[in-house]
Every structure is written in C-alpha cells, then in structure tokens.
Amino acid sequence: MNFNALVNRSNNTTTKLDLVPEIRTAELQAWMVVAFTLCIIGSFNNIVVLLITFPRSGRCKVAGLHTLIFHFICINLFLCLVDHPIRSGFVTAKYHGHIIQDSVCRYVHVFYNVGWIALSWADAALAVNRIIAMFFPHKYREWSSKSVNLVMGRAALAHRLCVDPAR
C-alpha cells in the first residue's frame, strides 16, 4: 500500500497553531523569517551558479560532468523557488488562521516529492560519475558519452511515466 497516498488523505485542518504560547510564537516567527530568507539567498546563489554553468558551445568542459552539475543546480533552484516556500507558506498560513483544504495538499505533495526525488537521483548520478572517474579513469569517456547519457535519460523518463500516474 502506498504510504504517501494515506498521508495525503489526512485532514490537516484540525491542527491548531494559534494555541502556541507567546514564547513559542516568537520562535515560530523567527523560523518563518529565516526560512524565507534562506529561500531567497539559495535562489540567488543557484541562479548565479546556473549562469556560470550554463551550457555554451565551444566551452571547454569535462564530458558528462558539466551536464550533471547543471541538472543538479536546476533541481536545487526548483527546491528554493517552489518546495521550500510552499512548505514555509503553509506553516505561515496556518499560523495566521487560514484553513488549508486537504485537497490542496494532494497536488502540492506531487511537486514536493518530484523535487526531492529528482535531487536524490541527481546526487546518485554525480556520485556514480565521480566513482567512474576515480576508479576507471581510462574508461571515463566511454561511460560519459552521449549514447550512455541518452540511455540514462530514457530510463529516467520511463521511471517518471511509471511513477507519476500512480499519485
């Protein structure tokens, strides 16, 4: 049974954040400010790194690694622009007394999971790339060729097509 589907059916309107004591209210407000500030700083930093690593023709680059780092930065930018603000926004909205319907959580949960799952796979791809580069340096060009990247991309697409409709 899919645990995520069961969590999504819960009714989150029963949580009472307005019963937080005054001391805890200050901590919660500080958390909100820090969370949104980190989202802004993270987004800015990811945009700068994305501009630096943007693929351009004629640029000298290490085969395979450049694409993986660019993909990793894109996912981190997505997390800073979408996932973290949504999470912080839900807490902030709940704190200010807004009722968030559980049907909203079903849709938001998909974006939230896609970001984290994509980040995990990007981390894994970078790790495998570095392992091949360290332990099989003479085979690195073969394992980071366009055909290998195409096969990996097809596998990722098949994974997305099989997993997403189930949600």
N, C-alpha and C positions, 0 to 999 in steps of 0.2 A: 504494500500500500504506500502511496506517495505521501510522505510526511508533510511536504510543503503544501499540498492541497488541503490537508486538515488544518494547518495553521492559518491558511488564508480564509477559512470559513469561520474563524472565531470572530466574536463581536467585540471590537476594541472600544466601543462607546461606553463601556462600563468603568473604564479607568478614570479615577478622579484625581487629577493633578492639582486641583485647586485646594486640596486638603494638605498641601505641602506646608510645613512650618516656615515662619519668616526667615530663619537662618538658612534653611534649605532652598528657599526661594532665591536668595542672593546667589547661592551656588549654581542653581539651575540657570539663572540669567547670565552668570559669568560663563557657563558652559555654552550657552547659545551664542554669545558674542565670540568666544574662542572658536567654536565650530564654524561659524560663517566666515570669520577672519581667515582661518586655515583654508577654507574652500577658495577664497579669493586669492590668497598667496599661492596655493597649489595650482590654481588655474593659470595665473600669470606665469609661474615658473614652467609649467608644462607647455604653454604657448611659446615661450622663448626657446625651450629645447626643441619643440616641434619645428619652429622656423629654422633652427640650426641644422636639424637632421632631415629637413625636407628633401626628398629625392630629386636630384637635378641631373640632367645628362652631362656627361663629361667630368663629373666629380670623381675623384679617386676614392674608392670605398672598398671595404673588406666584403667579399662576396657573402651574401646571406645575412650577415650580422646587421648591416645597415637597415635592412627591411624589418628585421625582428625588433630592433630598438625603436624604429619609427612606429611600428604597430604597438609596442609596449607603451610608448608615450601617448599615443592616441587613446588607448584604453584608460590610462591614468587621467587624461584630460576629461574623458567622459565621466569618470568617477567624481572628479572635482566639480564638474559643471552640472551633473544630474543626480547621481546617487547620494552623495553627502548632503547637498542642500535639501533634497527631498526628505531624508531622514531627520535632519535638523528642523526642517519646516514642519514636519508632523508633530514633533515634540513641542515646538513653539506654538503651533495652532492649538494643540491640546491644552497647553498651559494657559492660553488665553481664552479657553472655554469653547472653542469651536468643536463641533461634532463631526468626526470623520467617519463616513459610512464604510462598512467593511467591503463593499463592492469596489471602492476606490483602491483598497489595498491589493485586491487581486490583480489589477492592472499595473500598479506601481511595482509590485513584487516581481513581475517578469523583468522589467528594466533593471531592477536592483540585482537580481540573480544573474542576468546576462552580463552585466558589468563585472561582477566578481568572478564568474566562471571564465569569462574571456581573459581576465587578468591572471587567473591561475594557469590557464593554458599558455599564455604568453610567457609567464615565468618559467614554465616547464620547457617551452621551446628554446628560450635563451639558455637554460641550463644544459639541455642536450647539445645545443650549438657549441657551447664552451667545452663540454666534455669531448666532443669530436675534435675540436681544435687542439685541445691539450693532449689527448691520448692517441689520436690518429692524425697528426698534422699533415702527413703526406696524402691522406685521403680526403682532406677537408674540402677541396674544390669539388670533388665528386658529390659529396654529401650536401653541398650547399648550392648545387646547380639549379637552373630554372625548372628542370623536369622534376627534381625532388620537391622543390617548393610548390609546384603545381599539384603533385600527388598529396602533399600535406594540406594544401588549400581545399582540395576535393574532399579529403577526409573530414576537415573542419566543417565544410558545408553540409556534408551528409549528417554529421553529428547535430548541427543546428536544425536541419529539416526533421530529424527523428525526435529530438528532444522538445522543441518549441510547441508543436501541435498538442503535446500531452498536457500542457499547462493550462 
